[in-house]
């Protein structure tokens, strides 16, 4: 009972912290640019979480999730423009809901076909849907606005309680409100019996069918719910940018949702939230630092699949659970508990060494990539470039030799430290397991003695 209360208290604190971050973020990010960034993060959080309802919770890899975020933006923008041309009063605050309802209807129709299959077939159907809608966006200009897209004015109409959404701060708080509501609703959806059935369909669909449930129907309902939340995100994006074009329904946007949701972690609820922040920061900040940012992004995703299959959130959760067990054993005050604590410190020392060994490895790889891009894309007569504050000539063979040698040496060091860290982690896990078994055995013996 005490443990259950502790978990509930911890969950409440996390939600309160989430609310505090949403409310206080504009106090720290006061410029228009930073407000625009955190507004986009709030929108993409809803998009990535809605996508993870399919991938992480249901095991459905969709290559066309941008169809529903983008179409939600189109529905909201049409409603906004219709409001400006008529006397009908539709508050801007409710436009994201209209976008969500429109995408829900579209997901209901397309999901009926898509979710009848699973696995690779489902993924290919969603890919075809994505290409179909992306092509239609350029063909039917009356609805999609052609290549220029649709634009609108969010300040059109009457203000509600003095809120006109003329300032970015008002738009941010609208996004923050919808973000909290959508995150909470998606979280509670995963805890419902339907959400648990969805997990069962992901893990063992044959057994779910044997129990009498229709797996295709469960996937269809989830697909429709995911489409609604994606449409809400699209409606918020339309209000934020006051522009919707064909790019928002394209396969590139869908690929970004897949990549960054996976980087954040698809097996942990807050993983897509981390991925959403990384997506916005990458597209708005990192892309301005180098022309090769897409190549770096591909390498990061490749390394994540190899070394962090659970994503960033998976690493956080695993080490948090490990820390709890270590603290539990260290409170016993025995020699074994102190040994576990020392081994835990040794593991974190290995983590620190891994991070330090990554610095020269990243610098060496980045040097080679930047020199390649400089040689291929420069329009200047001189090939000289600045890297890490140093003037470098990419045509100098010595620079290439230093970059290759530094990369090889640093990778070797990184690999050796990684092996040592893995060994230390396995030893710590075995040590914790043995001590927990001994602790449980001691409790059983104590209870037996009391009963006797």
N, C-alpha and C positions, 0 to 999 in steps of 0.2 A: 504493500500500500504506500509506503514511504517513497519507493522508487517511482511509482506511478505519479504521485504528487510532484516529485522532482521533475519528471519528464514534462508534465503539464505546465509547471511553472516555467521551465526552460522554453517551451513552445510559446507561451504568452510573452515572455521577454523578447523572443525573436520577432514576434509580430509587432510589439511596441517599438522595438528598434527600427523596424522597417518603416513604420508610420513616422517616427522621428526623423529618419533620413529623408523621406519624401517631403516633410514639412519644412525642414531646416536647410535643405540643400541650396535654395536660392539665397540664403543668408551668407553662404560661403562662395557661391558662384554667381557673382553679381553682374558680370558683363553680359551683353546680348549674345555674344558667341558662346560663352559657357552655358547660359540658359538654354540656348538652342541645342547644345550637345546633350544636356541632361534631359531635355524634353524628348529628343530622339531616343535616348536610352529607355525612357518610360514606354514609348511606343513599341520599340523592338522587344522589350521584355514580354509584352503581351503576345507578340508574334511568335517568339521562340517558345514560350510556354504552351501556346496553342498547338504549335508544331510538335512539341514533345508529348502532347497527349496522344499523338499518332505513333511516333517513333519510340519514345521511352516507355510509355505506359502500355501501348498496344502492339508494339513490334511492327508497325506499318511504316515503311520507308516511302514517303511521298516526295516526288520530284516536282510537284506543282503547287506547293503551299502558297506561293506568291500570288496565285490566281485569286485566292480568297481574300488576302490582304489588299491586293490591288483593286479587285472588284468592289470591295467595301469602300475604298476611296472614291471610286467612280460613282457609286450609288449616293454617297454622302455629298459629293460635289454637285451632282445633278439636283439633289434636294436643296442645296444651298443656292444654286442659281435659280431654281424655280421659285424659291422664296423671294428672291430679289425682283422677279418679274411679276409677281402676283401679290394679292393682299393677304394670302394665307400666312398665318404666323406659326412658324416652326422654330423653336429656340435652337440656337447653334449648339447649346449644351447637349441636345438630344440627337444631333446628327450622327455621332458615332454609333448610337443604337440603331439608327436607320441603316447605316452601313453594315452593322452586324446582322440585322434581319435579312437584308438583301443577300449577303454571303451565305447565311444559313439556308435560305431557299435554294441558292445555287449548289451548295454542298449537299443538300438533301437530294437534288436531282442527279448530280454527277456521282455522288457517293453511292447511289443505288446500283450503278453499274460497276464502280471501282471496287467496292467492298465485297462484292460477290466472290472475288478472288483474293488471295493473300500472297505474301512472299514476293517473288520476282515479278509475277504477273501483275500484281497490284502496283508495284513500282513502275512498270512499263506503261500501264494505263494512265497513271498520274503524269508521267512524262509526256505522253501523247496529248493529254488534256492541256498541259502547260503550253506546248507548242501550238495547239489549236487556238487557245485564247490569245496567245501572243500574236499570232497571225491575224486574228480577227481585229485586234486593236489597231492594226495598220490598214485594214480593209474597210471597216465600218466607221468612217470618220464622224458620222452624225452622232453616234453615241460616245465613241472613244476620243474624238477630237483629232484624229490623225497623229502625225509625229509630234506636233506641238502640244497635244493633250488638251485638257480642260483646266481653266483657271477660274477662280472665284474670289469673292471678297467676304471674309468672315465677319466684318463689321457691319455688313448689310442688315438693315431691319432695326427693330426696337431693342433697346438694352433691357436686360433682366436684372433687377436689383443693382443697377449701375454698372453691370459687367457687360462690356462690349467686345472683349477679346481683341482690343486694339493693341495692347501691350503683350510682349512675350511672357511676362510674368503671369498674367491671367491665363494665357494658353497653357503654361506649364502646370498651374494648379488644376486646370481641367484634366490634363493628361495624368497628373499624379493621382487624382481622384479615381479616374477610370482604371489606372494601373493597379491601385490597391484593391479595388472591387474585383477586377478580373483575376488577379493573382489569388485572392481569397476564394473566389468561386471555383477556379480551376483546382486549387488545393482540396477544397471540400468535395469536388467531383471525384477526385482520386481516392477519397476515403469512403465513398458510398459503396453499397453492394455492387452497383454497376461498374464502378471503378475497379473493384476487386475482381469482378468477372473479366474485365478487360485485361488485367494482369494474367489471369488464368488462360485466357485465349492466346495471349502472347507466349506463355510458357508451354502450354500443352493443349492445343485446340482439340485434339482427338478426344481427350478425356472430358473436356467441356461438352462436346457433342454427345458423348456417352451419357452424361448426366442429364441430358434433355434440353440443353440450351442451344439456341441458334447462333453460332459464332458470327455468321455474316451479318445478322441483325445487330449484334453488339457492336461490330466494327462500324456499321452504318450509322448507328446512333452517335458513336464517338466522333466519327467523321463530320457529322452535322454539327455537333457541339463545337468541335475544333474550328469549323468554318465560321461559326458565329463570333467567336473570340477573335479570329483573324480579321473578320470584317470590322469589328470594333477598332482594332489597331489601324486598319486602313482608313476608317473614318477620321480617327485622330490625326493621322498623317495628312489627310486632305485639309483639315483645319489648320494644322501647323504650317504647312508649306503653301497652302492656297493654290496648289497645282497638282494635277495628276496626269501622268503621261504613260505611254506604252511600256516604259521601263519597269513600272511597278508590278506588272503581271508577267514579266519575262522570266526565263529559266535561270538567268544569272542571279536574280534576287532569291529564287528558291534554293539555288545552290549555296548562297550565303547563309540562309537559315540552317541548312543541313550542317555545313561546316562548323559554324560557330556554336550551334547547339551541342554538337558532339564535343567540341573543345571544352565547353563549359562542363559537360557531364550529363548524359542522358538518363543515368540510373539514379540520380539524386534530384529532388524537386527543385532546389535552388540552382542547379547546374545551368539551365538555360538563362537564368538571370545573369550569371557571370558571363556566359557567351554573348548575351545581348550587349553588355557593356563593352566587351572586346570588339564586337562588330562595329559599333558606332565609333569607338576610338580609332580603330584601324582605318575605316573609310574616311574619317574626318581629320585625323592627325598623322598617323603613320604613313598614309598615302602621300602626304605632302613632303615627307622627308627624303624619299627615294623613288625613282622611276621603277625600280625592281620590286615594289612592295608585294605584287601578286606572286612573284617567285618566292619571296620570303614566306608569304602566307601558306603556299603549298608545302614548303619545307617544314614549317611549324606543324601543319596538319599531319604530314607524313611521320614526323617524330612523335607526335602525340599518339597516333595509332600504334606505334611500336612500343613506346615506353610509358604512356599514360592512357591505357585503354578506357579507364573510368573517367577520364577528363580531369579538370582541375578540381571540381567538386568531389570526385571520387578520392583524390589524394587528401583533401581536407577531412572528409568523413572518416576515412581509414585511420588517419593519424589522430583524430579526435577520439575515436573509439579506443585506440591503443593507449592514449594518454589516460583515459578514464580507468582502464584496467591497471595501468601502472600506479596511478594514484591510489586505487583501491588496495593494491598489494603493499604499497609503501606504508600505508596507515597501520599495517599489522605490526610494524616495528621489528620484524624478524630479520635474520641474516639474509634469507632468500629475498625478502622485500627490498632490502638495500641493494642486493645484487641486481634485481630487476631494474631498479632506478638507475644504477650506474650503466647498465647495458642500454637503457633508453637514452641517456645522455650521449653515449657513444654513437648511437644511431643518428641522433641529430647532428653530431659532429661530422658524420659521413655526409649528411644532407648538405651541410655548409660547405664541405669540400667539393661536393658535386657542383654546387652553384658557382663556386670560385673557379673550378676547372672549365665551366661552360663559357666563362668570359673570354679567354684566349681562343677557344674553339669558334665561338660566334664571330669574334673579330676577324679571324683568319678566313672563315667562309665568306663573311661580308666583304672583305677586301677583294677576294677573287671575283665575286659577283659584281661588285661595283666597277672593277676594272673591265670586265667583259662588257657591261652596259656602256661604259665610257667609250670603248673602242668601237662598238657597234652603232651607237646612237648619237655620238657627238657631231655637231655641225661646225665646230671650230677647227682651225688649222692645227692648233696645239692640242695634244691629248692630255695635258696635265690636269690633275684633279686634286681635290682636297678630301682627305679621309682621316677622320678623328683628329682634325686640326693640323695634319701634316700634308705637305705638298708632295704628290706622288706622280710619277710618270708611268702609265700602264704599259708602255712599250719597253720598259727596262726588264730584262730577263731576271735580274737579281731580285726584283720585287716579287715576281711570280714565284721564284724559288723560296723566298722567305715566307710567303703566304701559304704555299703548299706544305713546307716543312713545319710551320707553326700549326697548321691544321692537323697534320698527321700526328705530331707529338701530343698536342692537346687532346685529340680524340683517344689516343692510347691511354693517356692519364685518366681521362673521363671514364673509359671502359673499365680500367682496373679499379677505380674508386667505386664504380657502380657494382661490380662483382663483390667487392668487400662490403658495401652497404647492404646488398641482398643477403649475404651470409649473416651479417649482423642482425638483419630483420628477421630471418628465419630462426636464428638462435633465440632472439628475444621472444618470438611467438611461442616457441617450444617451452621456454622458461616460464612464461606467463601461463600457458596451458597446464603445465605440471603443478605450479603453485596454486592455481585456482582449483585443481582437482584435490590437492592436499587440503586446502581450506574447506572445501565442501565435505571431504571425508572427516575432517576434525569436527565440523558441525554435526554430522550424522552421529559420530561417536558420542558427542556431548549430549545430544538428544536421547540417545539410547541409554546413556548412564542415568539421565534424569528419570526416564520412564522406569528403569529397573529400581 
